[in-house]
Amino acid sequence: MDLTGEYTLAASKESVWAGLNDPDVLKRCIPGCKELEQQSPTRFTATVALKIGPVSATFKGSVELQDMNPPNGYRIVGQGSGGIAGFAKGGATVWLTENEGGTVLTYTANAEVGGKLASLGARLIQSTSKKLADQFFSAFANEMSRSEVGIVQLQI
């Protein structure tokens, strides 16, 4: 499953970059995030509770930031296990580019699920993944608006 999106934020590229690397900001933005601990500058562990269709699960996993290119972007690679609900793993590439008075955040992401989650069907998994991405980036835009002007437009 692949997802892409683009968000225009009325914040400097440096501010957006700082937010994308701040565990406290990320914890507030990740839907269902119960814990997010930074193990190193590029490695985090997380606990996230999600409901996907009829399946509710708490996922415990790790995230690593790779191909760091401050303040232009990076690749996020993660995996998590939700016990009998199954597993999820995947990654995303995030790019930041300056735009008149703000920053355009573009991402491409891919994910793979297994176990009970895989039995729910690709359409439900795809729509839930898109919804979770929208929730994250909306919350992230709100966080950025606290330090700067805010979100200018949302495109997906």
C-alpha positions as CSV (number, residue, x, y, z in Angstrom):
1,M,0.0,0.0,0.0
2,D,1.4,3.4,-1.0
3,L,0.3,6.9,0.2
4,T,1.4,10.3,-0.9
5,G,0.5,13.7,0.4
6,E,1.5,17.4,0.3
7,Y,0.9,20.0,2.9
8,T,1.7,23.7,2.8
9,L,2.6,25.2,6.2
10,A,3.0,28.8,7.0
11,A,6.2,28.1,9.0
12,S,9.9,28.2,8.1
13,K,11.6,25.1,6.8
14,E,13.8,25.2,9.9
15,S,10.8,25.3,12.3
16,V,9.1,22.4,10.4
17,W,12.3,20.4,10.5
18,A,12.7,21.0,14.2
19,G,9.1,19.9,14.8
20,L,9.6,16.7,12.8
21,N,12.5,15.8,15.0
22,D,11.0,16.8,18.4
23,P,9.7,13.7,20.3
24,D,7.2,15.8,22.3
25,V,5.7,17.3,19.2
26,L,5.5,13.9,17.5
27,K,3.9,12.3,20.5
28,R,1.1,14.9,20.5
29,C,0.6,14.4,16.7
30,I,0.7,10.7,16.2
31,P,-2.8,9.3,16.4
32,G,-3.2,7.0,19.4
33,C,0.4,7.5,20.6
34,K,0.7,6.4,24.3
35,E,4.5,6.6,24.5
36,L,7.3,7.9,22.3
37,E,10.9,7.7,23.7
38,Q,14.0,8.9,21.9
39,Q,16.7,6.2,22.1
40,S,19.2,8.2,20.1
41,P,19.1,11.2,17.7
42,T,17.7,8.9,15.0
43,R,16.0,6.1,16.9
44,F,12.7,6.0,18.8
45,T,10.5,3.4,20.4
46,A,6.7,3.9,20.5
47,T,3.5,2.5,21.8
48,V,0.4,3.3,19.8
49,A,-3.2,2.2,20.3
50,L,-5.3,2.0,17.1
51,K,-8.7,0.7,16.0
52,I,-8.8,-0.4,12.4
53,G,-12.2,-1.6,11.4
54,P,-13.3,-4.2,14.0
55,V,-9.7,-4.8,15.2
56,S,-8.3,-2.8,18.2
57,A,-4.7,-3.3,19.1
58,T,-1.8,-1.7,20.9
59,F,1.3,-1.7,18.8
60,K,4.8,-1.6,20.3
61,G,7.6,-0.8,17.9
62,S,10.6,1.2,16.7
63,V,11.2,4.0,14.3
64,E,14.5,4.9,12.7
65,L,15.3,8.1,10.8
66,Q,17.6,7.5,7.9
67,D,19.2,9.4,5.0
68,M,19.1,12.6,7.2
69,N,19.5,15.8,5.1
70,P,18.7,18.7,7.5
71,P,16.6,20.7,7.0
72,N,15.4,19.2,3.7
73,G,14.1,15.8,4.7
74,Y,14.7,12.2,5.7
75,R,13.4,8.6,5.4
76,I,11.5,7.1,8.3
77,V,11.5,3.3,8.7
78,G,9.4,1.6,11.3
79,Q,7.8,-1.6,12.5
80,G,5.5,-2.6,15.2
81,S,3.7,-5.6,16.6
82,G,0.1,-5.6,17.8
83,G,0.1,-9.2,19.3
84,I,-2.6,-11.3,17.8
85,A,-3.9,-8.4,15.8
86,G,-0.8,-8.7,13.6
87,F,2.1,-6.5,12.6
88,A,2.8,-3.4,10.6
89,K,6.0,-2.2,9.0
90,G,6.9,0.4,6.4
91,G,8.5,3.7,5.7
92,A,8.1,7.2,4.5
93,T,10.2,9.7,2.8
94,V,9.6,13.3,3.8
95,W,10.8,16.4,1.8
96,L,10.7,20.0,2.8
97,T,10.9,22.8,0.3
98,E,10.5,26.5,0.8
99,N,7.5,28.2,-0.6
100,E,6.4,31.9,-0.5
101,G,6.2,32.5,3.2
102,G,6.2,28.9,4.3
103,T,7.2,25.3,3.7
104,V,5.8,22.6,1.5
105,L,6.0,19.2,3.2
106,T,5.7,16.3,0.8
107,Y,5.7,12.6,1.7
108,T,5.5,9.2,0.1
109,A,4.9,6.3,2.4
110,N,4.5,2.5,2.1
111,A,3.2,0.0,4.6
112,E,2.7,-3.7,4.9
113,V,0.5,-5.4,7.4
114,G,0.1,-9.0,8.5
115,G,-2.1,-11.2,10.8
116,K,-5.7,-10.2,11.5
117,L,-5.1,-6.8,10.0
118,A,-4.3,-8.3,6.6
119,S,-7.6,-10.1,6.6
120,L,-9.5,-6.8,6.8
121,G,-8.9,-6.0,3.2
122,A,-6.8,-3.6,1.3
123,R,-9.5,-1.0,0.8
124,L,-10.1,-0.6,4.6
125,I,-6.4,-0.6,5.4
126,Q,-5.8,2.0,2.7
127,S,-8.6,4.3,3.8
128,T,-7.6,4.0,7.5
129,S,-4.0,4.7,6.7
130,K,-5.0,7.8,4.7
131,K,-7.2,8.9,7.7
132,L,-4.4,8.4,10.2
133,A,-1.9,10.4,7.9
134,D,-4.5,13.2,7.7
135,Q,-4.9,13.2,11.5
136,F,-1.1,13.3,12.0
137,F,-0.5,16.2,9.5
138,S,-3.5,18.2,10.8
139,A,-2.2,17.9,14.3
140,F,1.3,18.7,13.1
141,A,0.0,21.8,11.3
142,N,-1.7,22.9,14.6
143,E,1.6,22.4,16.5
144,M,3.4,24.5,13.9
145,S,0.8,27.2,14.1
146,R,1.6,27.6,17.8
147,S,5.1,28.7,16.9
148,E,4.4,30.4,13.7
149,V,1.4,31.5,11.6
150,G,-0.1,28.0,10.8
151,I,-1.4,25.9,8.0
152,V,-2.0,27.7,4.6
153,Q,-3.5,24.8,2.6
154,L,-3.9,21.1,2.6
155,Q,-3.6,19.0,-0.5
156,I,-3.8,15.2,-0.9
